[in-house]
Amino acid sequence: MQYNYQSLVSQLGYTHLQSKQVLQVLWGGYGELVRLNVDNTSIIVKHIQLPKPSNHPRGWNSDLSHQRKLRSYQVELNWYQGGAKSCFARVPKTEKIIQHGEALLLVMEDLKQAGFSDVVTTPNRTHLRSCLHWLAEFHAQHIAHSGDGLWEVGTYWHLATRPDEWQALPDSQLKAQAEKIDRVLQRAPYLTLVHGDAKLANFCFTPDGEQAAAVDFQYVGIGCAMKDVALFMSSAVAPEQCAEMEAWVLDSYFSSLAFALAKHQPSLSPHSVEQQWRPLFAIAWADFQRFVKGWSPNHWKINSYTEQLTKQALEMLKAYP
């Protein structure tokens, strides 16, 4: 992707562009994420190209998909212009946001320079605990957030934005209950902001793994906190370990949440919040399962654990109006 990054570097007040490293091509060909080494430091630039790309990695290339993607980038820009500046959980600082023709440029702090140098693919429990602590801080701070400028319903798999995947869903029982699952989650007590794509790959760690920072806020919005916890666990815990790790993951999250609520929401009882949220973990994962099974029926995230958890969630739905 051709762009005159030297011009950008000068615009930002730096003198020399020493090197450019492409960290990743954005999903679906919408641009690139690059690290620019400038003067004696480095910055991260998310370069978003607006025209509709001609292909999609899994074939879901439609106007609806395109509009969802465009909205997601606008939401991310809104987040970095607003909420990110007061977010207690660690996120990149915003240097500048520039619109240049059909390109959007989000210039951010390089978390590697700030000590969050590690990205892991096989996390240990320290990494897991750090991410769960980050989520707890993020959720606690943003309970009752207005959501202005963000997704009315956070997460990239939200039912109303995924009608094609719902239509393709082969699981008739899950398909029939999809609207109720969505309704129960939207009516969850203590709605907060959810990251919306809280997978392991979107966290950076200090070398000891004790602290985590999060990136990629395209799907941040209002929602049930358990959506983030379920998505994170689906990405960070091997399927064959999920059953034995489930209680540890939830206990770790709610332990961190109790401390975070005392700091951010002292009028709320951590016990009451946990009583309301913990049962929704299975329902939140069933919501994600609905998306995955419609989007990619042979995906590795569909397994015996997720099938059993979804079955449990469908049974639990009977207790909800």
C-alpha positions as a printed NumPy array, in Angstrom:
array([[  0.   ,   0.   ,   0.   ],
       [  1.563,   3.266,  -1.112],
       [  1.466,   6.251,   1.182],
       [  3.894,   9.096,   1.754],
       [  4.704,   8.434,   5.406],
       [  7.582,  10.935,   5.284],
       [  5.024,  13.675,   4.779],
       [  3.075,  12.388,   7.791],
       [  6.218,  12.27 ,   9.918],
       [  6.968,  15.901,   9.072],
       [  3.374,  16.866,   9.808],
       [  3.718,  15.315,  13.263],
       [  6.809,  17.375,  14.011],
       [  9.441,  14.638,  13.669],
       [ 12.561,  15.106,  11.57 ],
       [ 13.572,  11.722,  10.171],
       [ 11.692,   8.622,   9.08 ],
       [ 14.314,   5.961,   9.642],
       [ 12.263,   2.872,   8.76 ],
       [  8.768,   1.531,   8.236],
       [  7.621,  -1.897,   9.4  ],
       [  4.268,  -3.305,   8.268],
       [  2.828,  -5.055,  11.333],
       [ -0.244,  -6.379,   9.578],
       [ -2.583,  -5.828,   6.671],
       [ -6.007,  -4.874,   8.01 ],
       [ -8.735,  -7.524,   7.784],
       [-10.339,  -7.69 ,   4.348],
       [ -7.708,  -5.443,   2.739],
       [ -8.852,  -2.162,   4.291],
       [ -5.376,  -0.802,   4.917],
       [ -2.339,  -1.533,   7.022],
       [ -0.922,  -1.16 ,  10.509],
       [  2.655,   0.091,  10.486],
       [  5.404,   0.994,  12.933],
       [  7.373,   4.064,  11.941],
       [ 10.802,   4.528,  13.508],
       [ 11.238,   8.276,  13.75 ],
       [ 14.031,  10.282,  15.336],
       [ 14.778,   8.404,  18.586],
       [ 11.405,   6.755,  19.059],
       [  8.646,   4.923,  17.198],
       [  4.933,   5.451,  16.545],
       [  2.127,   3.239,  15.3  ],
       [ -0.054,   4.294,  12.387],
       [ -3.301,   2.6  ,  11.458],
       [ -3.792,   3.537,   7.819],
       [ -7.392,   2.878,   6.778],
       [ -8.307,   2.928,   3.091],
       [-12.026,   3.552,   2.58 ],
       [-12.93 ,   2.173,  -0.887],
       [-14.569,  -1.241,  -0.893],
       [-11.978,  -3.986,  -1.442],
       [-12.603,  -6.58 ,  -4.116],
       [-12.336,  -9.691,  -1.977],
       [-12.739, -11.019,   1.534],
       [-10.83 , -13.805,   3.302],
       [-13.93 , -15.94 ,   3.898],
       [-16.176, -14.805,   1.087],
       [-18.457, -12.503,   3.11 ],
       [-17.97 ,  -9.604,   0.716],
       [-21.206,  -7.595,   0.642],
       [-22.35 ,  -4.   ,   0.923],
       [-23.613,  -4.77 ,   4.433],
       [-20.195,  -6.134,   5.389],
       [-18.535,  -3.07 ,   3.861],
       [-20.801,  -0.628,   5.716],
       [-20.222,  -2.487,   8.994],
       [-16.476,  -2.214,   8.456],
       [-16.643,   1.509,   7.668],
       [-18.736,   2.098,  10.789],
       [-16.24 ,   0.103,  12.844],
       [-13.366,   2.377,  11.813],
       [-15.411,   5.487,  12.611],
       [-16.24 ,   4.019,  16.021],
       [-12.565,   3.371,  16.651],
       [-11.659,   6.93 ,  15.743],
       [-14.411,   8.198,  18.05 ],
       [-13.04 ,   6.016,  20.854],
       [ -9.49 ,   7.302,  20.474],
       [-10.698,  10.907,  20.256],
       [-12.829,  10.516,  23.371],
       [-13.014,   7.608,  25.807],
       [ -9.458,   6.368,  25.345],
       [ -8.097,   9.547,  26.94 ],
       [ -9.751,   8.79 ,  30.286],
       [ -9.601,   4.988,  30.164],
       [ -8.029,   3.553,  33.316],
       [ -7.21 ,   0.183,  31.708],
       [ -4.079,   0.668,  29.584],
       [ -4.626,   1.569,  25.937],
       [ -2.407,   3.394,  23.409],
       [ -2.324,   7.164,  23.711],
       [ -3.604,   9.035,  20.67 ],
       [ -1.139,  11.297,  18.896],
       [ -3.222,  12.47 ,  15.951],
       [ -6.129,  11.54 ,  13.707],
       [ -5.919,  12.68 ,  10.088],
       [ -8.292,  12.31 ,   7.158],
       [ -6.495,  12.569,   3.842],
       [ -8.809,  12.041,   0.87 ],
       [-10.132,   8.496,   1.152],
       [ -7.524,   7.561,   3.76 ],
       [ -7.883,   7.767,   7.533],
       [ -4.742,   7.802,   9.64 ],
       [ -4.839,   6.981,  13.331],
       [ -1.464,   7.817,  14.866],
       [ -0.857,   6.219,  18.253],
       [  1.749,   5.64 ,  20.888],
       [  3.856,   2.539,  20.297],
       [  3.077,   0.347,  23.308],
       [  6.388,  -1.432,  22.793],
       [  8.143,   1.828,  23.694],
       [  5.951,   2.03 ,  26.816],
       [  7.131,  -1.371,  28.049],
       [  4.383,  -3.557,  26.603],
       [  6.767,  -5.323,  24.277],
       [  5.418,  -8.87 ,  24.251],
       [  2.651, -10.451,  22.167],
       [  2.043, -14.091,  23.025],
       [  0.332, -16.961,  21.263],
       [  0.652, -19.513,  24.075],
       [ -0.195, -17.657,  27.28 ],
       [  0.55 , -18.851,  30.789],
       [ -1.723, -18.118,  33.737],
       [  0.055, -14.842,  34.429],
       [ -0.841, -13.62 ,  30.938],
       [ -4.409, -14.838,  31.312],
       [ -4.786, -13.153,  34.683],
       [ -3.404,  -9.87 ,  33.332],
       [ -5.947,  -9.828,  30.508],
       [ -8.811, -10.694,  32.831],
       [ -7.661,  -7.915,  35.149],
       [ -7.626,  -5.505,  32.195],
       [-11.171,  -6.526,  31.244],
       [-12.386,  -6.149,  34.825],
       [-10.931,  -2.629,  35.063],
       [-12.406,  -1.671,  31.704],
       [-15.859,  -3.026,  32.523],
       [-15.984,  -1.607,  36.043],
       [-15.04 ,   1.89 ,  34.926],
       [-17.624,   2.027,  32.159],
       [-20.779,   0.653,  33.792],
       [-23.709,   2.885,  32.732],
       [-21.606,   4.55 ,  30.013],
       [-23.712,   6.448,  27.47 ],
       [-21.969,   4.837,  24.501],
       [-22.084,   8.07 ,  22.482],
       [-20.28 ,   7.638,  19.166],
       [-19.664,   3.933,  19.793],
       [-21.621,   0.814,  18.831],
       [-25.115,   0.75 ,  20.339],
       [-24.415,  -2.956,  20.849],
       [-20.725,  -3.805,  21.091],
       [-18.884,  -6.835,  19.569],
       [-18.255,  -7.711,  15.947],
       [-20.674, -10.646,  15.977],
       [-23.772,  -8.738,  17.134],
       [-26.87 , -10.403,  15.649],
       [-28.375,  -7.318,  13.977],
       [-25.145,  -6.756,  12.011],
       [-24.795, -10.415,  10.974],
       [-27.996, -11.428,   9.133],
       [-26.086, -13.316,   6.415],
       [-24.302, -15.504,   8.95 ],
       [-27.571, -16.075,  10.842],
       [-29.265, -17.119,   7.595],
       [-26.441, -19.583,   6.887],
       [-26.512, -21.057,  10.414],
       [-27.067, -24.842,  10.157],
       [-27.971, -25.308,  13.849],
       [-31.764, -24.932,  13.806],
       [-32.188, -24.813,  17.581],
       [-29.543, -22.145,  18.041],
       [-30.936, -20.256,  15.066],
       [-34.424, -20.253,  16.57 ],
       [-33.134, -18.917,  19.898],
       [-30.724, -16.327,  18.477],
       [-33.052, -13.368,  19.011],
       [-33.779, -14.357,  22.598],
       [-30.076, -14.802,  23.346],
       [-29.454, -11.337,  21.937],
       [-32.353,  -9.869,  23.926],
       [-31.221, -11.409,  27.223],
       [-27.704, -10.021,  26.748],
       [-28.964,  -6.56 ,  25.81 ],
       [-31.145,  -6.494,  28.926],
       [-28.369,  -7.671,  31.236],
       [-28.057,  -5.716,  34.488],
       [-25.157,  -3.276,  34.795],
       [-24.521,  -2.844,  31.082],
       [-21.076,  -1.447,  30.419],
       [-18.686,  -0.863,  27.549],
       [-17.279,  -4.016,  26.005],
       [-14.041,  -4.034,  24.037],
       [-15.852,  -6.053,  21.395],
       [-12.869,  -8.012,  20.061],
       [-11.007,  -8.965,  23.238],
       [ -9.002, -11.801,  21.726],
       [ -5.517, -12.665,  22.939],
       [ -3.921, -11.164,  19.807],
       [ -5.273,  -7.733,  20.795],
       [ -3.285,  -7.637,  24.055],
       [  0.339,  -6.624,  24.585],
       [  2.267,  -7.547,  27.734],
       [  5.171,  -6.389,  29.826],
       [  8.031,  -8.945,  29.647],
       [  7.046, -10.486,  32.996],
       [  3.435, -10.842,  31.795],
       [  2.134,  -9.025,  34.875],
       [  0.534,  -6.132,  32.982],
       [ -1.503,  -6.035,  29.784],
       [ -2.584,  -3.28 ,  27.427],
       [ -5.259,  -3.629,  24.749],
       [ -5.507,  -2.437,  21.157],
       [ -8.061,  -2.532,  18.306],
       [-11.256,  -0.781,  19.387],
       [-13.315,  -1.119,  16.201],
       [-16.184,  -2.868,  17.995],
       [-16.262,  -1.1  ,  21.34 ],
       [-19.788,  -0.363,  22.523],
       [-22.506,  -1.066,  25.051],
       [-22.944,  -4.653,  26.15 ],
       [-22.832,  -7.435,  28.686],
       [-19.312,  -7.819,  30.077],
       [-19.446, -11.602,  29.705],
       [-19.218, -11.2  ,  25.922],
       [-15.622, -10.022,  26.295],
       [-14.756, -12.748,  28.809],
       [-16.174, -15.483,  26.57 ],
       [-14.438, -14.198,  23.447],
       [-11.146, -13.864,  25.32 ],
       [-11.32 , -17.388,  26.689],
       [-12.197, -18.75 ,  23.232],
       [ -8.96 , -17.259,  21.911],
       [ -6.602, -17.876,  24.826],
       [ -7.488, -21.299,  26.261],
       [ -7.137, -24.467,  24.179],
       [-10.508, -26.186,  23.559],
       [ -9.437, -29.322,  25.401],
       [ -8.588, -27.237,  28.486],
       [-11.676, -25.003,  28.557],
       [-13.828, -27.208,  30.782],
       [-11.201, -27.44 ,  33.522],
       [-10.16 , -23.777,  33.157],
       [-13.638, -22.221,  33.098],
       [-14.017, -21.802,  36.864],
       [-10.47 , -20.435,  37.222],
       [-11.037, -17.892,  34.429],
       [-14.32 , -16.666,  35.906],
       [-12.983, -16.633,  39.482],
       [ -9.938, -14.631,  38.377],
       [-12.08 , -12.154,  36.472],
       [-14.569, -11.607,  39.288],
       [-11.79 , -11.303,  41.866],
       [-10.299,  -8.455,  39.825],
       [-13.752,  -7.012,  39.221],
       [-14.43 ,  -6.728,  42.971],
       [-11.356,  -4.522,  43.419],
       [-12.136,  -2.52 ,  40.273],
       [-15.728,  -1.885,  41.335],
       [-14.558,  -0.63 ,  44.735],
       [-12.431,   1.9  ,  42.866],
       [-14.76 ,   2.921,  40.034],
       [-18.283,   2.116,  41.281],
       [-18.18 ,   2.178,  45.1  ],
       [-21.975,   2.272,  45.353],
       [-22.294,  -1.12 ,  43.655],
       [-22.041,  -4.435,  45.473],
       [-19.464,  -6.692,  43.763],
       [-21.442,  -9.699,  45.001],
       [-24.633,  -8.425,  43.34 ],
       [-22.847,  -7.698,  40.05 ],
       [-21.257, -11.15 ,  40.02 ],
       [-24.592, -12.824,  40.782],
       [-26.109, -11.108,  37.756],
       [-23.171, -11.516,  35.37 ],
       [-21.698, -14.958,  36.021],
       [-24.719, -16.942,  34.727],
       [-24.593, -14.926,  31.495],
       [-21.163, -16.332,  30.596],
       [-22.707, -19.396,  28.922],
       [-25.325, -17.282,  27.143],
       [-22.68 , -14.851,  25.894],
       [-20.644, -17.749,  24.512],
       [-23.747, -19.202,  22.849],
       [-24.179, -15.83 ,  21.145],
       [-20.632, -16.078,  19.799],
       [-21.192, -19.714,  18.82 ],
       [-24.208, -18.601,  16.761],
       [-21.954, -16.302,  14.773],
       [-19.072, -18.755,  14.312],
       [-21.3  , -21.631,  13.185],
       [-22.935, -19.428,  10.567],
       [-19.711, -17.766,   9.448],
       [-17.367, -20.759,   9.291],
       [-19.079, -24.055,  10.222],
       [-15.794, -25.998,  10.386],
       [-13.955, -23.465,  12.551],
       [-11.803, -24.881,  15.379],
       [-13.696, -22.721,  17.887],
       [-16.665, -25.055,  17.404],
       [-15.868, -28.062,  19.592],
       [-17.289, -30.323,  22.263],
       [-16.851, -27.696,  24.983],
       [-18.635, -24.93 ,  23.06 ],
       [-21.396, -27.31 ,  21.992],
       [-21.995, -28.369,  25.59 ],
       [-21.869, -24.783,  26.826],
       [-24.345, -23.717,  24.148],
       [-26.657, -26.562,  25.132],
       [-26.439, -25.345,  28.726],
       [-27.197, -21.785,  27.628],
       [-30.272, -22.834,  25.658],
       [-31.571, -24.612,  28.738],
       [-30.876, -21.525,  30.874],
       [-32.861, -19.341,  28.471],
       [-36.064, -20.922,  29.734],
       [-35.681, -18.935,  32.947],
       [-35.649, -15.622,  31.075],
       [-38.775, -13.842,  29.743]])
